[in-house]
Amino acid sequence: MIYADNAATTRMSEAAIQTMTALMNDCWGNPSSLYMHGQKSKEILEKAREDVASVIGASPREIYFTSGGSEADNQAILSAAALGLKNGKKHIISTAFEHHAVLHTLEKLKKLGFEIELLDVHENGLIDPSQVEAAIREDTCLVTIMFANNEIGTIQPIREIGAVCRKKNVLFHTDAVQAIAHIPVNVVEDNIDMLSASGHKFHGPKGVGFLYARKGIRLSNLIEGGAQEKGKRAGTENVPGIGAMAEALTESAGKMEENAAYMSKMRDRLIEGLKKIPHSALNGDPVHRLPGNVNFCFEGIEGESLLLLLDDKGIQASSGSACTSGSLDPSHVLLAIGRVHDVAHGSLRLSIGEGITEEETDYIIRSVTEVVEYLRGFSPIWRDLMSGKKEFIL
Ligand SMILES: *Cc1c(COP(=O)(O)O)cnc(C)c1O
């Protein structure tokens, strides 16, 4: 079995599993309790906060543990909106290819009277900092742009976008769920005010993540209750999950450079191999790209059929994002970079992990090539393309 869907989720590392199990056994006290057993949990929590903060260049007081990336995105955006509202600012800038945790939160704000401006994404999936600068107005209360895209792997010029926002005195949030522990992220150097991350995208557990909010930014609560997380996120903390996430983050960040170098090599090998399939195209930018991300469109076939046949060959991949498969609409990300519906339907995302071998890479290339050819053999769209009834786009 070859797992090539690491953008959807990653397998927990051995060290994270061990930390989590040990904490569940030995450290089940409530961190808010004053007796020793509770205080031990509190210590674990605060050590995890320090570890997480140090990986991204933040101070521990700026880290808020959440139930994952989605919650962090929601809280960051809704907090900025609440601050904006106080000052009569209701304009928010984002892009059309954000994760749904961002896009759906923005849609909610639109219904409440906010003006949402989604910047056009270039064909390679990149946003130009000058686009952001031109879009910022007197009444802009937030710019939210993802660090790296979960479908096409494009890495944005976050530091430059952040600098524009600083200059214009506008809050800047980035969904860095796909970036953390995969590429260098430093909230100070990258001019980031708020950042979202999720444990299960870097070999930690699911259901736990964190929000970084720069000192002085007043967060609004999504969940009311006790005074946990400095009163900004109520509910007894998931101590084993948080401890395991910090363990996984420290481990993955420590091996990041080495892993990224190896994975980029395997990624480029895959891209070179798949490019040879006629009427195919790489989605996203070839250079500003996550080390593990490969995303292709193949004309004349359906992504879903491709996935099922690859699964038969022991390859687990994805077509668009896990959240959109199951619906008939093609990926909003592929549409945002200008792929037409027909072409967007024939997409394949391979998100490889650091454990992939050269042999496995070549097996994927062979299998995808075979399956695409096989599917085209009885595709009515392919027949129309071949007979000239329809024009090729790729
Ligand atoms: C996975 C993902 C999320 C959601 O994180 P959860 O922890 O699953 O809620 C948000 N944004 C991006 C870019 C993601 O890849």
The ligand as an ORCA input file, in Angstrom:
! r2SCAN-3c Opt
* xyz 0 1
  C      -6.755     20.279      6.944
  C      -6.844     21.730      6.741
  C      -7.647     22.535      7.558
  C      -8.545     21.961      8.617
  O      -7.845     21.480      9.728
  P      -8.630     20.506     10.753
  O      -7.657     20.303     11.872
  O      -8.913     19.246     10.005
  O      -9.847     21.224     11.191
  C      -7.645     23.895      7.347
  N      -6.896     24.444      6.384
  C      -6.100     23.712      5.579
  C      -5.281     24.377      4.544
  C      -6.062     22.328      5.721
  O      -5.297     21.594      4.911
*
